[in-house]
Amino acid sequence: MLKRLVLLLAVAFVAVAAMAPQAAAEGSGGAHEDEYGAIVLTVQVPGSSGGGGRGQGSAGGGGSAPSGCYTGGGAELPCTQWGLVWRPDLECYARVKPYQPPLTDPVWEGNTTGTIIECRIGTEGGWSNTWDLWAAAAQLAAPPDPAELARRAVERMQLEAIRMGTFPEQAERAPRDLGYVGWNSWMWVSNPSPSTWGPITKSVSEAGYTVTATGQVDKVVWDMGDGTTITCGQGKPWRSIWVHNEPSPDCGHMYAKDGEYTITATSHWVVNWSGIGQSGTITTQLSDTATLRIAEVQVVNVVTPES
């Protein structure tokens, strides 16, 4: 079995009062005055989902994708607001304070190295609370790479190639089973499961951030071994009550020559992920092979003399 296994970020633009008229004409948002007397204008880019923003793809058909950022109590919130990133470790939207206070300020807690972090919480109407705190590091650590967490989520899915259903039966399962030249062969996905067909959803969390991914097979491409490829969905299983060379309604083939044919079924997975203010799509293909034996039947008319 072969296993082979997009950063659209709607960002919030922050502008000072001099830029406000132009920004207001380009999108929607809100404004507030910060403690330095500057007017901070938030512009939501047209077509974005606001806050942290989400790009192409979704985490599972219908509804909005999870942001991937949560409070300690589990409440979901945007990963970015007004250009600040949510910090699960600090329980606030944080940045290095633009104007560092003197070392005599009590906020330094007697330290002479490190940096002062500005923490804020609030809603789109404005900040409800803000405070400063000392941090040993000179810069805030960046959040984990959401694309990497998405890849790890796909690994957790343990995706598998489909179990092939065929008529005639595969030689590996029924060595004496034969198909015939000019007769209809059928192909389908046998016993589809979350790991072979989907949908399947997995999440990966790191440093308080979460990325959620949902995978589903988009199509199955059958290489019939005679130069023909056929694209199908799940297909319809053949039943033994059909004995009149019925064609498959959605996934079938007819061989023109006898022989042993190695067929390959390749399932094309599409995995949509979102988290930490980003979203994207991962595609992967998984294949399996089998053998079909096709025979040629010759009919001989025998005339029996009359007695």
VENFEN-V482593 format. One record per pair of residues at least 4 apart in sequence whose ideal C-beta (glycine too) atoms are under 6 Angstrom apart, sorted by the first residue. I is the first residue (numbers start at 1). J is the second residue. If there is no record, write none. Layout:
i=I j=J
i=I j=J
//
This chain:
i=1 j=161
i=1 j=288
i=2 j=287
i=3 j=286
i=4 j=285
i=5 j=284
i=6 j=280
i=7 j=278
i=8 j=55
i=8 j=56
i=9 j=53
i=9 j=278
i=10 j=45
i=10 j=48
i=10 j=49
i=10 j=53
i=12 j=42
i=12 j=82
i=12 j=83
i=13 j=43
i=14 j=40
i=14 j=83
i=15 j=19
i=15 j=23
i=15 j=41
i=16 j=38
i=17 j=39
i=19 j=23
i=20 j=24
i=20 j=41
i=23 j=41
i=23 j=43
i=27 j=43
i=27 j=44
i=27 j=45
i=27 j=46
i=28 j=44
i=29 j=42
i=29 j=43
i=29 j=44
i=30 j=42
i=30 j=124
i=31 j=39
i=31 j=41
i=32 j=40
i=32 j=126
i=33 j=39
i=34 j=38
i=34 j=40
i=42 j=82
i=44 j=48
i=44 j=50
i=48 j=53
i=49 j=53
i=49 j=54
i=51 j=78
i=52 j=67
i=52 j=78
i=52 j=79
i=52 j=80
i=52 j=277
i=53 j=277
i=54 j=65
i=54 j=274
i=54 j=279
i=55 j=279
i=57 j=272
i=57 j=279
i=57 j=280
i=57 j=281
i=58 j=65
i=58 j=272
i=59 j=65
i=59 j=212
i=59 j=214
i=59 j=272
i=59 j=274
i=60 j=214
i=65 j=274
i=65 j=279
i=66 j=212
i=67 j=76
i=67 j=78
i=67 j=79
i=68 j=209
i=68 j=210
i=68 j=211
i=68 j=275
i=68 j=276
i=69 j=77
i=69 j=79
i=69 j=86
i=70 j=74
i=70 j=76
i=71 j=75
i=72 j=91
i=79 j=86
i=79 j=276
i=79 j=277
i=80 j=85
i=80 j=277
i=81 j=93
i=84 j=93
i=84 j=95
i=86 j=93
i=87 j=94
i=88 j=208
i=90 j=94
i=90 j=119
i=92 j=119
i=92 j=120
i=92 j=121
i=93 j=120
i=94 j=117
i=94 j=119
i=95 j=118
i=96 j=115
i=97 j=116
i=97 j=118
i=100 j=116
i=101 j=105
i=103 j=108
i=103 j=112
i=107 j=116
i=107 j=132
i=108 j=134
i=109 j=134
i=111 j=134
i=114 j=134
i=114 j=135
i=114 j=136
i=115 j=135
i=115 j=138
i=116 j=132
i=116 j=134
i=117 j=133
i=117 j=135
i=118 j=132
i=119 j=131
i=120 j=127
i=120 j=130
i=121 j=129
i=122 j=126
i=122 j=127
i=122 j=128
i=143 j=209
i=143 j=276
i=144 j=149
i=144 j=206
i=144 j=207
i=144 j=209
i=146 j=211
i=146 j=275
i=146 j=276
i=146 j=278
i=149 j=204
i=149 j=211
i=150 j=211
i=150 j=213
i=150 j=273
i=152 j=204
i=153 j=202
i=153 j=204
i=153 j=213
i=154 j=213
i=154 j=271
i=154 j=282
i=156 j=202
i=157 j=200
i=157 j=202
i=157 j=215
i=158 j=195
i=159 j=195
i=160 j=195
i=160 j=196
i=161 j=286
i=161 j=287
i=161 j=288
i=162 j=189
i=162 j=196
i=162 j=265
i=162 j=267
i=163 j=190
i=163 j=191
i=164 j=265
i=164 j=290
i=165 j=188
i=165 j=190
i=165 j=237
i=166 j=170
i=166 j=187
i=167 j=186
i=167 j=238
i=168 j=177
i=168 j=178
i=168 j=179
i=169 j=173
i=169 j=174
i=169 j=177
i=170 j=290
i=171 j=175
i=171 j=291
i=171 j=293
i=172 j=290
i=178 j=293
i=178 j=295
i=179 j=185
i=179 j=292
i=179 j=294
i=180 j=295
i=180 j=297
i=181 j=255
i=181 j=258
i=181 j=296
i=183 j=245
i=184 j=245
i=184 j=247
i=184 j=252
i=184 j=254
i=185 j=253
i=186 j=238
i=186 j=248
i=186 j=252
i=187 j=222
i=187 j=235
i=187 j=251
i=188 j=235
i=188 j=236
i=188 j=237
i=189 j=234
i=192 j=196
i=192 j=197
i=194 j=200
i=197 j=217
i=198 j=215
i=198 j=216
i=198 j=217
i=199 j=214
i=199 j=216
i=200 j=215
i=201 j=214
i=202 j=213
i=203 j=210
i=203 j=212
i=204 j=211
i=205 j=210
i=209 j=276
i=210 j=275
i=211 j=273
i=211 j=275
i=212 j=275
i=213 j=271
i=213 j=273
i=214 j=272
i=215 j=269
i=215 j=271
i=217 j=267
i=217 j=269
i=218 j=268
i=218 j=270
i=219 j=231
i=219 j=268
i=220 j=232
i=220 j=265
i=220 j=267
i=221 j=229
i=221 j=231
i=221 j=266
i=222 j=230
i=222 j=265
i=223 j=229
i=223 j=264
i=224 j=228
i=224 j=253
i=224 j=263
i=225 j=261
i=225 j=262
i=225 j=263
i=226 j=261
i=230 j=253
i=232 j=251
i=235 j=250
i=235 j=251
i=236 j=249
i=236 j=250
i=242 j=246
i=247 j=252
i=248 j=252
i=255 j=294
i=258 j=294
i=258 j=295
i=258 j=296
i=259 j=294
i=260 j=291
i=260 j=293
i=261 j=292
i=262 j=289
i=262 j=291
i=263 j=290
i=263 j=292
i=264 j=287
i=264 j=289
i=265 j=288
i=266 j=285
i=266 j=287
i=267 j=286
i=268 j=285
i=269 j=284
i=270 j=283
i=271 j=282
i=272 j=281
i=273 j=280
i=274 j=279
//
